[in-house]
């Protein structure tokens, strides 16, 4: 069951994700290749493998940044360009709609910061 998210919390989450994705995408450009494909195919794959569905989205320049989250808490940040090609930027576990105020609340040993699934 998904928790209701206020408009303010949703906006904060979306703005935060856009900022994070912009930083990660520029850092990732210098590292290993990302997992990429057509947006529809990537969405289907993330749904089939992890049960992830779009939760939030925003625009950075000419790209769409999306957060996909599953009922079990797995999550993926996907960036789609104007040609319809989408790439996984990062993903992890234990997504919460609640603010994390201290590092002790984060299960750091469970968080995956990987570009491949």
N, CA, C and O atoms as a printed pandas DataFrame, in Angstrom:
     atom_number atom_name residue_name chain_id  residue_number  x_coord  y_coord  z_coord
0              1         N          UNK        A               1    0.839   -1.170    0.000
1              2        CA          UNK        A               1    0.000    0.000    0.000
2              3         C          UNK        A               1    0.891    1.244    0.000
3              4         O          UNK        A               1    1.780    1.372    0.842
4              5         N          UNK        A               2    0.659    2.139   -0.924
5              6        CA          UNK        A               2    1.463    3.360   -1.006
6              7         C          UNK        A               2    0.942    4.398   -0.029
7              8         O          UNK        A               2   -0.260    4.495    0.222
8              9         N          UNK        A               3    1.866    5.166    0.513
9             10        CA          UNK        A               3    1.501    6.246    1.425
10            11         C          UNK        A               3    1.092    7.472    0.622
11            12         O          UNK        A               3    1.629    7.718   -0.458
12            13         N          UNK        A               4    0.157    8.229    1.138
13            14        CA          UNK        A               4   -0.226    9.488    0.494
14            15         C          UNK        A               4    0.917   10.476    0.667
15            16         O          UNK        A               4    1.487   10.591    1.753
16            17         N          UNK        A               5    1.247   11.179   -0.385
17            18        CA          UNK        A               5    2.340   12.137   -0.345
18            19         C          UNK        A               5    1.758   13.522   -0.612
19            20         O          UNK        A               5    1.023   13.715   -1.581
20            21         N          UNK        A               6    2.085   14.477    0.241
21            22        CA          UNK        A               6    1.584   15.836    0.054
22            23         C          UNK        A               6    2.235   16.468   -1.172
23            24         O          UNK        A               6    3.291   16.021   -1.620
24            25         N          UNK        A               7    1.606   17.503   -1.708
25            26        CA          UNK        A               7    2.151   18.205   -2.869
26            27         C          UNK        A               7    3.516   18.773   -2.561
27            28         O          UNK        A               7    4.408   18.750   -3.409
28            29         N          UNK        A               8    3.689   19.284   -1.353
29            30        CA          UNK        A               8    4.974   19.864   -0.957
30            31         C          UNK        A               8    6.060   18.786   -0.904
31            32         O          UNK        A               8    7.172   18.997   -1.387
32            33         N          UNK        A               9    5.735   17.631   -0.315
33            34        CA          UNK        A               9    6.703   16.538   -0.236
34            35         C          UNK        A               9    7.032   16.026   -1.633
35            36         O          UNK        A               9    8.186   15.718   -1.929
36            37         N          UNK        A              10    6.010   15.934   -2.497
37            38        CA          UNK        A              10    6.229   15.472   -3.856
38            39         C          UNK        A              10    7.153   16.433   -4.599
39            40         O          UNK        A              10    8.087   15.997   -5.272
40            41         N          UNK        A              11    6.900   17.740   -4.483
41            42        CA          UNK        A              11    7.738   18.732   -5.144
42            43         C          UNK        A              11    9.165   18.662   -4.636
43            44         O          UNK        A              11   10.106   18.711   -5.428
44            45         N          UNK        A              12    9.342   18.547   -3.310
45            46        CA          UNK        A              12   10.680   18.435   -2.732
46            47         C          UNK        A              12   11.382   17.201   -3.283
47            48         O          UNK        A              12   12.553   17.270   -3.654
48            49         N          UNK        A              13   10.678   16.074   -3.341
49            50        CA          UNK        A              13   11.254   14.840   -3.858
50            51         C          UNK        A              13   11.648   15.004   -5.318
51            52         O          UNK        A              13   12.749   14.618   -5.709
52            53         N          UNK        A              14   10.768   15.568   -6.122
53            54        CA          UNK        A              14   11.044   15.734   -7.544
54            55         C          UNK        A              14   12.243   16.654   -7.776
55            56         O          UNK        A              14   13.111   16.339   -8.590
56            57         N          UNK        A              15   12.302   17.780   -7.074
57            58        CA          UNK        A              15   13.426   18.711   -7.220
58            59         C          UNK        A              15   14.723   18.050   -6.773
59            60         O          UNK        A              15   15.756   18.204   -7.424
60            61         N          UNK        A              16   14.674   17.320   -5.675
61            62        CA          UNK        A              16   15.866   16.621   -5.179
62            63         C          UNK        A              16   16.344   15.595   -6.192
63            64         O          UNK        A              16   17.544   15.485   -6.443
64            65         N          UNK        A              17   15.422   14.847   -6.773
65            66        CA          UNK        A              17   15.782   13.828   -7.752
66            67         C          UNK        A              17   16.401   14.438   -8.993
67            68         O          UNK        A              17   17.364   13.900   -9.539
68            69         N          UNK        A              18   15.858   15.549   -9.437
69            70        CA          UNK        A              18   16.413   16.212  -10.616
70            71         C          UNK        A              18   17.846   16.647  -10.339
71            72         O          UNK        A              18   18.723   16.463  -11.184
72            73         N          UNK        A              19   18.091   17.217   -9.175
73            74        CA          UNK        A              19   19.440   17.652   -8.811
74            75         C          UNK        A              19   20.394   16.466   -8.737
75            76         O          UNK        A              19   21.505   16.520   -9.266
76            77         N          UNK        A              20   19.960   15.404   -8.084
77            78        CA          UNK        A              20   20.798   14.214   -7.943
78            79         C          UNK        A              20   21.081   13.604   -9.306
79            80         O          UNK        A              20   22.222   13.247   -9.600
80            81         N          UNK        A              21   20.065   13.481  -10.133
81            82        CA          UNK        A              21   20.239   12.871  -11.451
82            83         C          UNK        A              21   21.194   13.671  -12.318
83            84         O          UNK        A              21   21.996   13.091  -13.050
84            85         N          UNK        A              22   21.121   14.988  -12.248
85            86        CA          UNK        A              22   22.030   15.831  -13.036
86            87         C          UNK        A              22   23.482   15.598  -12.610
87            88         O          UNK        A              22   24.374   15.495  -13.453
88            89         N          UNK        A              23   23.705   15.516  -11.317
89            90        CA          UNK        A              23   25.056   15.267  -10.802
90            91         C          UNK        A              23   25.529   13.877  -11.198
91            92         O          UNK        A              23   26.644   13.709  -11.693
92            93         N          UNK        A              24   24.674   12.876  -10.978
93            94        CA          UNK        A              24   25.050   11.507  -11.290
94            95         C          UNK        A              24   25.263   11.286  -12.774
95            96         O          UNK        A              24   26.181   10.563  -13.163
96            97         N          UNK        A              25   24.430   11.895  -13.614
97            98        CA          UNK        A              25   24.575   11.672  -15.051
98            99         C          UNK        A              25   25.879   12.251  -15.568
99           100         O          UNK        A              25   26.504   11.663  -16.451
100          101         N          UNK        A              26   26.301   13.387  -15.040
101          102        CA          UNK        A              26   27.572   13.949  -15.492
102          103         C          UNK        A              26   28.752   13.132  -14.966
103          104         O          UNK        A              26   29.753   12.978  -15.665
104          105         N          UNK        A              27   28.647   12.612  -13.752
105          106        CA          UNK        A              27   29.709   11.772  -13.196
106          107         C          UNK        A              27   29.763   10.438  -13.926
107          108         O          UNK        A              27   30.849    9.933  -14.209
108          109         N          UNK        A              28   28.614    9.867  -14.232
109          110        CA          UNK        A              28   28.539    8.576  -14.902
110          111         C          UNK        A              28   29.048    8.645  -16.335
111          112         O          UNK        A              28   29.522    7.642  -16.868
112          113         N          UNK        A              29   28.956    9.810  -16.965
113          114        CA          UNK        A              29   29.402    9.944  -18.350
114          115         C          UNK        A              29   30.875    9.600  -18.491
115          116         O          UNK        A              29   31.315    9.202  -19.569
116          117         N          UNK        A              30   31.643    9.748  -17.418
117          118        CA          UNK        A              30   33.072    9.482  -17.442
118          119         C          UNK        A              30   33.387    8.060  -16.998
119          120         O          UNK        A              30   34.551    7.662  -17.036
120          121         N          UNK        A              31   32.396    7.280  -16.578
121          122        CA          UNK        A              31   32.620    5.935  -16.076
122          123         C          UNK        A              31   32.065    4.896  -17.027
123          124         O          UNK        A              31   31.970    5.136  -18.230
124          125         N          UNK        A              32   31.698    3.741  -16.490
125          126        CA          UNK        A              32   31.207    2.633  -17.302
126          127         C          UNK        A              32   29.892    2.965  -17.998
127          128         O          UNK        A              32   29.153    3.847  -17.560
128          129         N          UNK        A              33   29.606    2.250  -19.088
129          130        CA          UNK        A              33   28.349    2.491  -19.801
130          131         C          UNK        A              33   27.136    2.197  -18.910
131          132         O          UNK        A              33   27.191    1.349  -18.019
132          133         N          UNK        A              34   26.055    2.911  -19.172
133          134        CA          UNK        A              34   24.828    2.722  -18.423
134          135         C          UNK        A              34   23.973    1.654  -19.098
135          136         O          UNK        A              34   24.181    1.325  -20.266
136          137         N          UNK        A              35   23.014    1.120  -18.355
137          138        CA          UNK        A              35   22.022    0.215  -18.924
138          139         C          UNK        A              35   20.992    1.085  -19.630
139          140         O          UNK        A              35   20.303    1.876  -18.985
140          141         N          UNK        A              36   20.878    0.946  -20.957
141          142        CA          UNK        A              36   20.021    1.823  -21.742
142          143         C          UNK        A              36   19.154    1.028  -22.707
143          144         O          UNK        A              36   19.442   -0.127  -23.023
144          145         N          UNK        A              37   18.094    1.667  -23.163
145          146        CA          UNK        A              37   17.200    1.087  -24.156
146          147         C          UNK        A              37   16.086    2.069  -24.431
147          148         O          UNK        A              37   16.096    3.184  -23.911
148          149         N          UNK        A              38   15.130    1.670  -25.241
149          150        CA          UNK        A              38   13.980    2.527  -25.492
150          151         C          UNK        A              38   13.179    2.664  -24.201
151          152         O          UNK        A              38   13.097    1.714  -23.422
152          153         N          UNK        A              39   12.585    3.841  -23.966
153          154        CA          UNK        A              39   11.892    4.119  -22.705
154          155         C          UNK        A              39   10.824    3.088  -22.389
155          156         O          UNK        A              39   10.745    2.607  -21.259
156          157         N          UNK        A              40   10.000    2.742  -23.371
157          158        CA          UNK        A              40    8.943    1.763  -23.125
158          159         C          UNK        A              40    9.520    0.409  -22.716
159          160         O          UNK        A              40    8.998   -0.248  -21.815
160          161         N          UNK        A              41   10.599   -0.006  -23.380
161          162        CA          UNK        A              41   11.233   -1.283  -23.057
162          163         C          UNK        A              41   11.847   -1.255  -21.661
163          164         O          UNK        A              41   11.745   -2.226  -20.910
164          165         N          UNK        A              42   12.483   -0.139  -21.319
165          166        CA          UNK        A              42   13.097   -0.024  -19.986
166          167         C          UNK        A              42   12.022   -0.046  -18.900
167          168         O          UNK        A              42   12.194   -0.697  -17.869
168          169         N          UNK        A              43   10.920    0.660  -19.127
169          170        CA          UNK        A              43    9.823    0.674  -18.165
170          171         C          UNK        A              43    9.244   -0.714  -17.951
171          172         O          UNK        A              43    8.981   -1.113  -16.816
172          173         N          UNK        A              44    9.042   -1.459  -19.044
173          174        CA          UNK        A              44    8.521   -2.823  -18.946
174          175         C          UNK        A              44    9.496   -3.724  -18.188
175          176         O          UNK        A              44    9.082   -4.520  -17.345
176          177         N          UNK        A              45   10.786   -3.598  -18.488
177          178        CA          UNK        A              45   11.791   -4.427  -17.829
178          179         C          UNK        A              45   11.825   -4.156  -16.321
179          180         O          UNK        A              45   11.873   -5.092  -15.522
180          181         N          UNK        A              46   11.800   -2.876  -15.933
181          182        CA          UNK        A              46   11.837   -2.528  -14.509
182          183         C          UNK        A              46   10.564   -2.986  -13.794
183          184         O          UNK        A              46   10.607   -3.362  -12.622
184          185         N          UNK        A              47    9.448   -2.952  -14.493
185          186        CA          UNK        A              47    8.193   -3.442  -13.917
186          187         C          UNK        A              47    8.241   -4.956  -13.756
187          188         O          UNK        A              47    7.877   -5.476  -12.702
188          189         N          UNK        A              48    8.682   -5.667  -14.786
189          190        CA          UNK        A              48    8.707   -7.128  -14.740
190          191         C          UNK        A              48    9.727   -7.661  -13.731
191          192         O          UNK        A              48    9.432   -8.603  -12.996
192          193         N          UNK        A              49   10.913   -7.071  -13.691
193          194        CA          UNK        A              49   11.967   -7.577  -12.797
194          195         C          UNK        A              49   11.775   -7.162  -11.349
195          196         O          UNK        A              49   12.044   -7.943  -10.436
196          197         N          UNK        A              50   11.308   -5.924  -11.130
197          198        CA          UNK        A              50   11.281   -5.394   -9.772
198          199         C          UNK        A              50    9.908   -4.872   -9.331
199          200         O          UNK        A              50    9.725   -4.510   -8.169
200          201         N          UNK        A              51    8.961   -4.835  -10.243
201          202        CA          UNK        A              51    7.649   -4.284   -9.903
202          203         C          UNK        A              51    7.669   -2.780   -9.732
203          204         O          UNK        A              51    6.812   -2.216   -9.051
204          205         N          UNK        A              52    8.656   -2.120  -10.353
205          206        CA          UNK        A              52    8.793   -0.669  -10.206
206          207         C          UNK        A              52    7.884    0.073  -11.182
207          208         O          UNK        A              52    7.769   -0.282  -12.355
208          209         N          UNK        A              53    7.244    1.113  -10.656
209          210        CA          UNK        A              53    6.336    1.959  -11.426
210          211         C          UNK        A              53    6.761    3.422  -11.263
211          212         O          UNK        A              53    7.325    3.776  -10.228
212          213         N          UNK        A              54    6.507    4.278  -12.255
213          214        CA          UNK        A              54    6.849    5.697  -12.124
214          215         C          UNK        A              54    6.178    6.325  -10.900
215          216         O          UNK        A              54    4.984    6.140  -10.663
216          217         N          UNK        A              55    6.978    7.074  -10.128
217          218        CA          UNK        A              55    6.491    7.726   -8.906
218          219         C          UNK        A              55    6.610    9.241   -9.007
219          220         O          UNK        A              55    5.747    9.968   -8.515
220          221         N          UNK        A              56    7.683    9.720   -9.645
221          222        CA          UNK        A              56    7.916   11.160   -9.769
222          223         C          UNK        A              56    8.732   11.400  -11.037
223          224         O          UNK        A              56    9.433   10.509  -11.516
224          225         N          UNK        A              57    8.631   12.616  -11.573
225          226        CA          UNK        A              57    9.369   12.952  -12.792
226          227         C          UNK        A              57    9.624   14.446  -12.841
227          228         O          UNK        A              57    8.936   15.236  -12.195
228          229         N          UNK        A              58   10.626   14.815  -13.621
229          230        CA          UNK        A              58   10.946   16.214  -13.831
230          231         C          UNK        A              58   11.780   16.355  -15.088
231          232         O          UNK        A              58   12.173   15.357  -15.692
232          233         N          UNK        A              59   12.052   17.585  -15.485
233          234        CA          UNK        A              59   12.805   17.856  -16.698
234          235         C          UNK        A              59   14.117   18.533  -16.332
235          236         O          UNK        A              59   14.153   19.467  -15.532
236          237         N          UNK        A              60   15.206   18.036  -16.942
237          238        CA          UNK        A              60   16.528   18.650  -16.808
238          239         C          UNK        A              60   17.000   18.930  -18.224
239          240         O          UNK        A              60   17.315   18.003  -18.971
240          241         N          UNK        A              61   17.051   20.208  -18.599
241          242        CA          UNK        A              61   17.422   20.548  -19.969
242          243         C          UNK        A              61   16.427   19.940  -20.929
243          244         O          UNK        A              61   15.243   20.275  -20.901
244          245         N          UNK        A              62   16.910   19.033  -21.794
245          246        CA          UNK        A              62   16.023   18.378  -22.754
246          247         C          UNK        A              62   15.788   16.908  -22.397
247          248         O          UNK        A              62   15.423   16.109  -23.260
248          249         N          UNK        A              63   15.996   16.552  -21.128
249          250        CA          UNK        A              63   15.822   15.167  -20.695
250          251         C          UNK        A              63   14.775   15.060  -19.596
251          252         O          UNK        A              63   14.560   15.991  -18.819
252          253         N          UNK        A              64   14.134   13.902  -19.553
253          254        CA          UNK        A              64   13.166   13.617  -18.498
254          255         C          UNK        A              64   13.831   12.706  -17.475
255          256         O          UNK        A              64   14.421   11.687  -17.832
256          257         N          UNK        A              65   13.732   13.080  -16.203
257          258        CA          UNK        A              65   14.260   12.280  -15.106
258          259         C          UNK        A              65   13.069   11.672  -14.381
259          260         O          UNK        A              65   12.140   12.380  -13.993
260          261         N          UNK        A              66   13.103   10.351  -14.199
261          262        CA          UNK        A              66   12.002    9.668  -13.521
262          263         C          UNK        A              66   12.510    8.856  -12.349
263          264         O          UNK        A              66   13.615    8.315  -12.374
264          265         N          UNK        A              67   11.689    8.783  -11.332
265          266        CA          UNK        A              67   11.906    7.881  -10.207
266          267         C          UNK        A              67   10.863    6.788  -10.327
267          268         O          UNK        A              67    9.665    7.067  -10.364
268          269         N          UNK        A              68   11.315    5.540  -10.388
269          270        CA          UNK        A              68   10.413    4.392  -10.395
270          271         C          UNK        A              68   10.607    3.650   -9.079
271          272         O          UNK        A              68   11.739    3.397   -8.669
272          273         N          UNK        A              69    9.507    3.302   -8.417
273          274        CA          UNK        A              69    9.565    2.681   -7.092
274          275         C          UNK        A              69    8.636    1.470   -7.075
275          276         O          UNK        A              69    7.567    1.482   -7.685
276          277         N          UNK        A              70    9.068    0.414   -6.360
277          278        CA          UNK        A              70    8.220   -0.765   -6.192
278          279         C          UNK        A              70    7.547   -0.739   -4.832
279          280         O          UNK        A              70    7.920    0.051   -3.964
280          281         N          UNK        A              71    6.560   -1.598   -4.644
281          282        CA          UNK        A              71    5.868   -1.726   -3.357
282          283         C          UNK        A              71    6.820   -2.242   -2.278
283          284         O          UNK        A              71    6.595   -2.005   -1.091
284          285         N          UNK        A              72    7.890   -2.951   -2.685
285          286        CA          UNK        A              72    8.847   -3.490   -1.709
286          287         C          UNK        A              72    9.954   -2.495   -1.368
287          288         O          UNK        A              72   10.772   -2.764   -0.488
288          289         N          UNK        A              73    9.991   -1.351   -2.052
289          290        CA          UNK        A              73   10.967   -0.313   -1.731
290          291         C          UNK        A              73   12.158   -0.219   -2.661
291          292         O          UNK        A              73   13.001    0.661   -2.481
292          293         N          UNK        A              74   12.262   -1.114   -3.672
293          294        CA          UNK        A              74   13.353   -0.943   -4.636
294          295         C          UNK        A              74   13.039    0.281   -5.487
295          296         O          UNK        A              74   11.873    0.617   -5.693
296          297         N          UNK        A              75   14.088    0.950   -5.983
297          298        CA          UNK        A              75   13.878    2.170   -6.762
298          299         C          UNK        A              75   14.959    2.312   -7.820
299          300         O          UNK        A              75   16.058    1.772   -7.696
300          301         N          UNK        A              76   14.613    3.059   -8.868
301          302        CA          UNK        A              76   15.522    3.313   -9.983
302          303         C          UNK        A              76   15.321    4.739  -10.462
303          304         O          UNK        A              76   14.193    5.228  -10.519
304          305         N          UNK        A              77   16.419    5.408  -10.806
305          306        CA          UNK        A              77   16.333    6.706  -11.471
306          307         C          UNK        A              77   16.686    6.477  -12.937
307          308         O          UNK        A              77   17.744    5.940  -13.265
308          309         N          UNK        A              78   15.777    6.897  -13.801
309          310        CA          UNK        A              78   15.878    6.695  -15.237
310          311         C          UNK        A              78   15.884    8.062  -15.913
311          312         O          UNK        A              78   15.077    8.926  -15.571
312          313         N          UNK        A              79   16.786    8.262  -16.869
313          314        CA          UNK        A              79   16.828    9.509  -17.634
314          315         C          UNK        A              79   16.522    9.187  -19.088
315          316         O          UNK        A              79   17.142    8.305  -19.682
316          317         N          UNK        A              80   15.560    9.910  -19.659
317          318        CA          UNK        A              80   15.156    9.691  -21.049
318          319         C          UNK        A              80   15.476   10.929  -21.878
319          320         O          UNK        A              80   15.145   12.051  -21.495
320          321         N          UNK        A              81   16.126   10.707  -23.021
321          322        CA          UNK        A              81   16.461   11.810  -23.923
322          323         C          UNK        A              81   15.344   12.002  -24.947
323          324         O          UNK        A              81   14.397   11.217  -25.006
324          325         N          UNK        A              82   15.469   13.055  -25.749
325          326        CA          UNK        A              82   14.422   13.399  -26.714
326          327         C          UNK        A              82   14.230   12.338  -27.795
327          328         O          UNK        A              82   13.171   12.285  -28.420
328          329         N          UNK        A              83   15.232   11.496  -28.024
329          330        CA          UNK        A              83   15.087   10.440  -29.032
330          331         C          UNK        A              83   14.391    9.194  -28.477
331          332         O          UNK        A              83   14.238    8.202  -29.191
332          333         N          UNK        A              84   13.967    9.239  -27.199
333          334        CA          UNK        A              84   13.248    8.115  -26.603
334          335         C          UNK        A              84   14.136    7.085  -25.955
335          336         O          UNK        A              84   13.647    6.076  -25.447
336          337         N          UNK        A              85   15.452    7.323  -25.965
337          338        CA          UNK        A              85   16.401    6.403  -25.335
338          339         C          UNK        A              85   16.478    6.724  -23.851
339          340         O          UNK        A              85   16.658    7.880  -23.468
340          341         N          UNK        A              86   16.341    5.698  -23.018
341          342        CA          UNK        A              86   16.364    5.873  -21.571
342          343         C          UNK        A              86   17.520    5.077  -20.981
343          344         O          UNK        A              86   17.834    3.981  -21.445
344          345         N          UNK        A              87   18.150    5.641  -19.951
345          346        CA          UNK        A              87   19.256    4.976  -19.278
346          347         C          UNK        A              87   19.032    4.988  -17.763
347          348         O          UNK        A              87   18.557    5.969  -17.191
348          349         N          UNK        A              88   19.390    3.868  -17.139
349          350        CA          UNK        A              88   19.357    3.777  -15.684
350          351         C          UNK        A              88   20.574    4.532  -15.161
351          352         O          UNK        A              88   21.702    4.261  -15.571
352          353         N          UNK        A              89   20.341    5.479  -14.256
353          354        CA          UNK        A              89   21.435    6.240  -13.662
354          355         C          UNK        A              89   21.898    5.563  -12.379
355          356         O          UNK        A              89   23.097    5.409  -12.143
356          357         N          UNK        A              90   20.942    5.164  -11.558
357          358        CA          UNK        A              90   21.255    4.506  -10.295
358          359         C          UNK        A              90   19.997    3.845   -9.772
359          360         O          UNK        A              90   18.907    4.064  -10.301
360          361         N          UNK        A              91   20.141    3.052   -8.756
361          362        CA          UNK        A              91   19.000    2.392   -8.133
362          363         C          UNK        A              91   19.373    1.947   -6.742
363          364         O          UNK        A              91   20.539    1.999   -6.352
364          365         N          UNK        A              92   18.380    1.510   -5.997
365          366        CA          UNK        A              92   18.666    1.078   -4.634
366          367         C          UNK        A              92   17.474    0.390   -4.009
367          368         O          UNK        A              92   16.556   -0.054   -4.699
368          369         N          UNK        A              93   17.503    0.310   -2.703
369          370        CA          UNK        A              93   16.464   -0.356   -1.922
370          371         C          UNK        A              93   15.987    0.564   -0.814
371          372         O          UNK        A              93   16.583    1.610   -0.556
372          373         N          UNK        A              94   14.912    0.163   -0.167
373          374        CA          UNK        A              94   14.389    0.850    1.016
374          375         C          UNK        A              94   13.965    2.288    0.748
375          376         O          UNK        A              94   14.216    3.168    1.571
376          377         N          UNK        A              95   13.318    2.542   -0.406
377          378        CA          UNK        A              95   12.806    3.878   -0.688
378          379         C          UNK        A              95   11.747    4.235    0.341
379          380         O          UNK        A              95   10.930    3.396    0.721
380          381         N          UNK        A              96   11.767    5.482    0.787
381          382        CA          UNK        A              96   10.737    5.974    1.694
382          383         C          UNK        A              96   10.285    7.342    1.231
383          384         O          UNK        A              96   11.071    8.104    0.667
384          385         N          UNK        A              97    9.029    7.654    1.464
385          386        CA          UNK        A              97    8.510    8.973    1.147
386          387         C          UNK        A              97    8.785    9.955    2.272
387          388         O          UNK        A              97    8.516   11.149    2.138
388          389         N          UNK        A              98    9.319    9.461    3.376
389          390        CA          UNK        A              98    9.600   10.306    4.539
390          391         C          UNK        A              98   11.009   10.875    4.446
391          392         O          UNK        A              98   11.909   10.203    3.942
392          393         N          UNK        A              99   11.218   12.098    4.921
393          394        CA          UNK        A              99   12.571   12.674    4.902
394          395         C          UNK        A              99   13.517   11.867    5.789
395          396         O          UNK        A              99   13.133   11.398    6.860
396          397         N          UNK        A             100   14.732   11.714    5.337
397          398        CA          UNK        A             100   15.774   11.067    6.137
398          399         C          UNK        A             100   16.604   12.181    6.743
399          400         O          UNK        A             100   17.293   12.909    6.028
400          401         N          UNK        A             101   16.539   12.317    8.056
401          402        CA          UNK        A             101   17.180   13.457    8.711
402          403         C          UNK        A             101   18.554   13.148    9.272
403          404         O          UNK        A             101   19.348   14.062    9.494
404          405         N          UNK        A             102   18.848   11.891    9.504
405          406        CA          UNK        A             102   20.171   11.532   10.016
406          407         C          UNK        A             102   20.682   10.299    9.285
407          408         O          UNK        A             102   19.897    9.444    8.876
408          409         N          UNK        A             103   21.996   10.209    9.123
409          410        CA          UNK        A             103   22.557    9.041    8.438
410          411         C          UNK        A             103   22.221    7.726    9.129
411          412         O          UNK        A             103   22.187    6.686    8.471
412          413         N          UNK        A             104   21.972    7.740   10.430
413          414        CA          UNK        A             104   21.666    6.496   11.131
414          415         C          UNK        A             104   20.347    5.896   10.681
415          416         O          UNK        A             104   20.097    4.712   10.910
416          417         N          UNK        A             105   19.493    6.701   10.040
417          418        CA          UNK        A             105   18.218    6.191    9.548
418          419         C          UNK        A             105   18.348    5.514    8.184
419          420         O          UNK        A             105   17.397    4.896    7.705
420          421         N          UNK        A             106   19.495    5.626    7.573
421          422        CA          UNK        A             106   19.722    5.033    6.261
422          423         C          UNK        A             106   20.388    3.681    6.440
423          424         O          UNK        A             106   21.354    3.558    7.193
424          425         N          UNK        A             107   19.883    2.675    5.760
425          426        CA          UNK        A             107   20.501    1.355    5.809
426          427         C          UNK        A             107   21.588    1.323    4.744
427          428         O          UNK        A             107   21.403    0.752    3.669
428          429         N          UNK        A             108   22.711    1.936    5.051
429          430        CA          UNK        A             108   23.771    2.132    4.068
430          431         C          UNK        A             108   24.283    0.813    3.497
431          432         O          UNK        A             108   24.681    0.757    2.333
432          433         N          UNK        A             109   24.277   -0.234    4.293
433          434        CA          UNK        A             109   24.783   -1.501    3.794
434          435         C          UNK        A             109   23.844   -2.135    2.777
435          436         O          UNK        A             109   24.244   -3.070    2.082
436          437         N          UNK        A             110   22.598   -1.652    2.667
437          438        CA          UNK        A             110   21.644   -2.213    1.724
438          439         C          UNK        A             110   21.480   -1.356    0.464
439          440         O          UNK        A             110   20.888   -1.809   -0.516
440          441         N          UNK        A             111   21.991   -0.140    0.480
441          442        CA          UNK        A             111   21.790    0.757   -0.656
442          443         C          UNK        A             111   22.739    0.376   -1.787
443          444         O          UNK        A             111   23.944    0.230   -1.579
444          445         N          UNK        A             112   22.176    0.216   -2.995
445          446        CA          UNK        A             112   22.990   -0.070   -4.172
446          447         C          UNK        A             112   23.125    1.214   -4.981
447          448         O          UNK        A             112   22.124    1.850   -5.311
448          449         N          UNK        A             113   24.312    1.583   -5.290
449          450        CA          UNK        A             113   24.527    2.698   -6.211
450          451         C          UNK        A             113   25.203    2.124   -7.444
451          452         O          UNK        A             113   26.397    2.315   -7.675
452          453         N          UNK        A             114   24.401    1.413   -8.228
453          454        CA          UNK        A             114   24.898    0.743   -9.401
454          455         C          UNK        A             114   24.210    1.283  -10.645
455          456         O          UNK        A             114   23.070    1.744  -10.598
456          457         N          UNK        A             115   24.914    1.217  -11.730
457          458        CA          UNK        A             115   24.299    1.640  -12.977
458          459         C          UNK        A             115   23.750    0.455  -13.756
459          460         O          UNK        A             115   23.042    0.632  -14.747
460          461         N          UNK        A             116   24.075   -0.753  -13.310
461          462        CA          UNK        A             116   23.514   -1.918  -13.998
462          463         C          UNK        A             116   22.664   -2.711  -13.027
463          464         O          UNK        A             116   22.860   -2.653  -11.813
464          465         N          UNK        A             117   21.730   -3.442  -13.570
465          466        CA          UNK        A             117   20.796   -4.183  -12.723
466          467         C          UNK        A             117   21.159   -5.611  -12.638
467          468         O          UNK        A             117   20.476   -6.382  -11.963
